[in-house]
């Protein structure tokens, strides 16, 4: 399972011109599910995302997590995180999970985040979405449950 995590001052996602999720200060999580991923991968990423110390403390050091600062999360499914561009010019998505598995693990991830009493908004699975965000910092990190990058 892969995630691109961005610290934001605000963000929203729209489907067909309708806002489906909107947050203030917090994290945008673009989440991709691989064909071999399980709940264990989701649990690892939930723990990592909730605990990342990437928000400033009183001294301005990145020392607080989204949990510590009461931030919000906007979680958007994005199978293209499994795009392999090593051969040719068209990405291969052979390692992305089938839609049924991807949706199940995406919904599981969202539920686990909400189970930590974090406010989480979402996009719409398999929809064409417009994600609007104001990247704060900018701070952008790539997480992978299967290997270190």
C-alpha positions in Angstrom: 0.0 0.0 0.0 1.3 3.4 -0.9 0.5 6.9 0.2 1.5 10.4 -0.8 1.0 12.6 2.3 0.9 16.3 2.0 0.6 18.8 4.9 -2.1 21.3 4.0 -3.7 24.4 5.4 -6.9 23.5 3.5 -8.1 21.0 0.9 -11.2 19.8 -0.9 -12.2 17.2 -3.4 -14.9 17.6 -6.1 -16.7 15.1 -8.2 -18.8 16.6 -11.1 -18.5 20.0 -9.5 -19.9 18.8 -6.1 -17.6 18.9 -3.1 -17.4 15.4 -1.5 -14.9 16.2 1.1 -13.3 19.3 2.6 -10.8 19.9 5.4 -8.9 22.7 7.1 -5.4 22.3 8.5 -4.3 18.7 8.2 -3.2 16.1 5.7 -4.2 15.1 2.2 -3.5 11.3 1.8 -3.5 10.0 -1.7 -3.8 6.2 -1.2 -3.0 3.4 -3.6 -3.6 -0.2 -3.0 -1.5 -3.0 -4.4 -2.7 -6.4 -5.4 -0.9 -8.1 -2.5 -2.0 -5.7 0.2 -3.9 -6.7 3.3 -5.4 -5.0 6.4 -1.9 -5.3 7.9 -0.6 -2.9 5.3 -3.4 -0.5 6.0 -2.9 -0.7 9.7 0.8 0.1 9.2 0.0 3.2 7.1 -2.7 4.4 9.5 -0.3 4.2 12.4 2.4 6.0 10.3 0.1 8.7 9.0 -1.5 9.4 12.4 1.9 9.6 14.1 4.1 11.5 11.6 5.6 14.4 13.4 5.4 17.0 10.6 3.5 19.8 12.2 5.3 22.6 14.0 5.5 22.9 17.8 5.7 26.1 19.7 9.4 26.4 18.8 8.6 26.0 15.1 10.1 22.5 14.9 8.3 19.7 13.1 7.5 17.8 16.3 3.7 17.3 16.3 1.5 14.8 14.6 -1.9 15.4 13.0 -3.3 13.7 16.1 -1.4 16.1 18.4 -2.6 19.2 16.7 -6.2 18.2 16.1 -5.8 18.2 12.3 -8.0 16.7 9.7 -7.5 14.2 6.9 -8.7 14.2 3.3 -8.2 10.6 2.0 -8.4 10.1 -1.8 -8.0 6.8 -3.5 -5.4 6.8 -6.3 -4.5 3.6 -8.1 -2.0 5.5 -10.2 0.4 5.3 -7.3 1.1 1.8 -8.6 1.9 3.0 -12.1 5.2 1.5 -13.4 6.9 3.8 -15.9 10.1 1.9 -16.3 9.3 0.5 -19.7 7.9 2.6 -22.6 5.9 5.7 -22.2 2.6 4.3 -21.0 2.4 3.4 -17.3 1.6 -0.2 -16.5 -0.9 -0.7 -13.6 -0.3 -4.5 -13.3 0.6 -4.2 -9.6 -2.5 -2.2 -8.6 -5.2 -4.1 -6.8 -8.4 -5.0 -8.5 -11.2 -2.6 -7.7 -13.0 -4.8 -5.2 -9.9 -5.3 -3.1 -8.8 -1.7 -3.5 -12.2 -0.3 -2.4 -12.4 -2.7 0.6 -8.9 -1.7 1.8 -9.5 2.0 1.1 -12.7 1.9 3.2 -10.9 -0.1 5.9 -8.1 2.6 6.0 -10.7 5.4 6.3 -12.5 3.5 9.1 -9.3 2.9 11.0 -8.4 6.6 10.8 -11.9 7.6 12.0 -11.5 5.0 14.8 -8.7 7.1 16.1 -11.1 10.0 16.6 -9.6 11.8 13.7 -11.9 13.7 11.3 -11.5 12.2 7.9 -13.2 13.3 4.7 -13.0 11.3 1.4 -13.3 11.4 -2.3 -15.4 9.0 -4.3 -13.8 5.6 -5.2 -13.2 5.2 -8.9 -14.5 8.7 -9.7 -12.8 11.3 -11.7 -11.9 13.8 -9.0 -10.6 17.3 -8.8 -8.4 17.7 -5.7 -7.7 21.3 -4.6 -5.2 21.9 -1.8 -2.9 24.5 -0.3 0.3 22.6 0.5 1.7 24.0 3.7 5.5 24.1 3.8 5.5 22.4 1.3 5.7 19.1 3.2 5.1 16.0 1.0 6.1 12.5 2.0 5.9 9.1 0.2 5.0 6.1 2.4 5.0 2.5 1.3 4.0 -0.5 3.5 6.0 -2.9 1.5 9.5 -1.4 1.3 11.5 1.7 2.1 11.9 4.2 -0.6 
